[in-house]
Amino acid sequence: MKDEPVFEYHPEEALINITLPDSSTREINIKSGWSFGTGEHETTRLCILALEELFKTNQINSVLDIGCGSGVLSIVSSALGAEKVFGIDIDSSITDEARGNAVDNGLSETIKFSTDPISIINEQYQLVTANILLKTIISLLSDIAESVEDNGFLITSGIKIKDKDNAVKAIEESGFSLLKIYSENDWAAILFKKS
């Protein structure tokens, strides 16, 4: 049986508390609807932890969020201080939900969402996030590498612990250096720096 995406509707709201670079906290409200990213899945939590740590020690002004889903990582990035955030996903109903979440959190001025494929984005970002399936990350690696500024960062997740070594090897071969692996249960998020 082929792996096919499973679409589930999530009518509930999720409240996510994040720690800002000045150590204060902020609550983010997410309505995921048909999109992925209520903040409850391990991959989302790990990415948020990586974002909090990265923004605490680095000035990150621009972020590209690949497979943005509900927009949760885009919204967290903006709340942490990014001045320009661009979230992309494959379906306009998903990007519409993400856009609504950005509005609800008062961050729509700094975040834009689109269904543009990464291959046509001719811009580089200080940080790229990709909380999507590993096989999709690997298929997009050349475009991802081109989207990250020199000395910029990449956070990947959607990676099973058992696959993390293969993920690290493939991503390092695309010009990145491993900085940190975050793990929870069967899942990993991995932080890289572009060499």
N, C-alpha and C positions, 0 to 999 in steps of 0.2 A: 504494500500500500504506500502510495506517495505521501510525502509530508506536504500537507496543504495548510494554509493559514486558517486559523479558527477565529471567527469574529464573534465576540461576545459584547453585549451592551451592558455598560456599567452606569446605572442611573444615580448611584450615590456620589456624594462629594467626598474628597479626601483633603484633610488638612495636614500639611507638612510643615514642621518647624525646622528652619535652617539657621545655622550660626553664621552671622556676617563677619567680615574680616575684622571689625572692631570688637568682636566677641558678644555683641548684642544679638538678639534673635528676631526672626521675622516669620510670620505664618503665611504660607502659600496655600491658596484654595484651588483645587483641581477638580474639574468635572470631566471625566475621561470619555463618557459616552461610548462611541464605537471604537475609539482609539486606545492604544496601550499607554499606560503610565499613570496609575493612580498613586504611585509612590509606595505601594505596598509590596511590590515584587523586589526580590533581593537585588536584581540588576539595577533597578532604579535607585534603591537606597545606597548601593555601593557607588554609583556614579555621583550621587549627591554628596557623599562623603569625600570622594576624590575632588569634586568641585570646591567644596568648602576649604579643604586643605590647600588646594592650588591657589585659590584667590587670596588666601591668608598670607601667602609668601610671594605672590607675583601680581604685577599689575596687568590684568587681562582686559583689553578694550574691545576685542572683536571675537565672536564665537560663531561657528557654523555647526548646527545640530542636525546630523543626518538621521533620517527616520525619526522625526521629532514626535510623532504620536500626539499625545495630549498637549505637548508643548512644555512638559514639566521641566526638562533640563534647560530649555531655552529661558523659561521664566526664572528658574533658580539662578542661571548665569547672569541674567539682567539684574535680579535682586542683589546679587553679590557684587555688582559693580560694572559689568560689561556695558559699554556704551552702544554697541552695535551687535545685534544677534540676528542670525538668519536661520530659520528652521525649515527643513524640507522634508516632504513625505510624498508618497505615491498617489494619494487620493485627496481630492479637494474637500470631501466631507471631513476628513481628518484634520486638514490644515484649517478648515473653518472652525472646528472645535478648539484647536490650539489658539487660534486668533481670539476666540471668545474668552478663553482662560487668561490670555494676556490682558485683555480689557478688564476682566473681573479683578485682576490683581494690580491694576493701575500701571501696567508696564508696556502698553501697546506702542508707546512712542519710540522705544528702543528695539522692539522686536518685529521682524517681518517674517511671514510664512509663505511658502510657495510649493508648487508641485514640480518645479524645475528639476531636472535630473542633475546630479553633481557634475556630470560630464560637460555641461554648458556653463557652469559657474566659473567665470574667469577672474576670480578674486582670491586672495589669500587671507587667512585668518590666524590670529595668535593661538586659538584653541579650536579644535574640531572634536565633537563628541559623536559617538556612534554606538548607541545601545540597540543593536540589531543582531540578527543571526550571524554566527561566525562565517558561514559560507558566503553571505552577502558582503561582509566586511572584506573578506579576501578577494572577492570579485571586483570590489571597488578600490582596492589598495592603490593603484597608480593614480586615480583621480583624488583619493584622499591625500596622498603624499603631495600632490601638486597644490592642494587647497590649504596646506599648513605652511605658515611662514617659517623661514629658517629660524631655528631655536624656539619654535613654537611647540605646542603640546597637542597630544592626542589622547583622548580617553575612550576606550572601547569596552563594551560589555555585551551581554547576550551570549557570553562564553561559559560553557560548562567547565568546571574545575579540571575534568579529565582531558579537556582540549586546550588548556591554557599554554602548555609548552609549544604545541603546534602554532597557536596564535602568536605567541611571542616571536618564534622563529620567522614566521612569514612577515610579520610587521617589521622586525629588525632588518630583514632583507630588503625592505622598501625604504630604508634610510632613517629609521627611528632607533632610539636607545631606550631600553626599559628603565623606568624610574621606580615603579611600585606596583605590586599586585595586591588588590583588595579581594577578600573572599568572604562568602557567607553561604552556609549550607553547600549546595552543589554548584554555586555560581561564582564567577570572578569578574571583576572590572580591572582593567589594566591601564596604567598611566605611562605614556611614552613622551620623549622629547625628540624633536626632529634634529638629527645630527647636522 
